[in-house]
Amino acid sequence: MCSVGDAFNVDVADSLNTKSCKCKDCGNEFQGMGKKIICPACQSGNVEVV
C-alpha cells in the first residue's frame, strides 16, 4: 500500500498482542510479545509476564 502526503494513523502496539513484562535478572519493565520473550536490556530469558 502506498501513501502520499499524510502518514497513516496506526498504533502498532495496540494492534499486536503485547504483554507487560518484567525481567527477573535486571528489573527492566517492558512490553513483549511471542512465546519466548527476552529482555531488551540484558538479553535474559528470565522474564515474567505481569
KALINGI-V372026 format. One record per residue. RES is the residue in one letter. PHI is phi in whole degrees, -180 to 180 (* if undefined). NEAR is the number of other ideal C-beta (glycine too) atoms within 8 Angstrom. D_CENTER is the distance of its C-alpha to the mean C-alpha in whole Angstrom. Layout:
BEGIN
RES:PHI:NEAR:D_CENTER ; RES:PHI:NEAR:D_CENTER
END
This chain:
BEGIN
M:*:2:25 ; C:-114:3:26 ; S:-129:7:26 ; V:-117:3:29 ; G:101:3:29 ; D:-67:4:26 ; A:-78:4:22 ; F:-71:5:21 ; N:-95:4:19 ; V:-124:5:16 ; D:-102:6:13 ; V:-63:6:10 ; A:-61:7:7 ; D:-72:5:11 ; S:-85:6:12 ; L:-99:7:9 ; N:-88:4:9 ; T:-86:8:6 ; K:-125:9:7 ; S:-75:8:8 ; C:-129:14:9 ; K:-138:11:11 ; C:-79:15:13 ; K:-78:7:16 ; D:-91:8:18 ; C:-111:8:17 ; G:84:6:16 ; N:-65:10:12 ; E:-108:8:10 ; F:-157:10:6 ; Q:-97:8:4 ; G:-128:11:3 ; M:-152:8:6 ; G:101:5:9 ; K:-88:3:12 ; K:-116:5:12 ; I:-85:12:9 ; I:-122:9:10 ; C:-65:16:10 ; P:-72:6:9 ; A:-82:8:12 ; C:-120:8:15 ; Q:65:6:14 ; S:-82:11:15 ; G:-95:7:14 ; N:-85:7:16 ; V:-123:13:13 ; E:-116:6:13 ; V:-87:8:12 ; V:-109:6:13
END
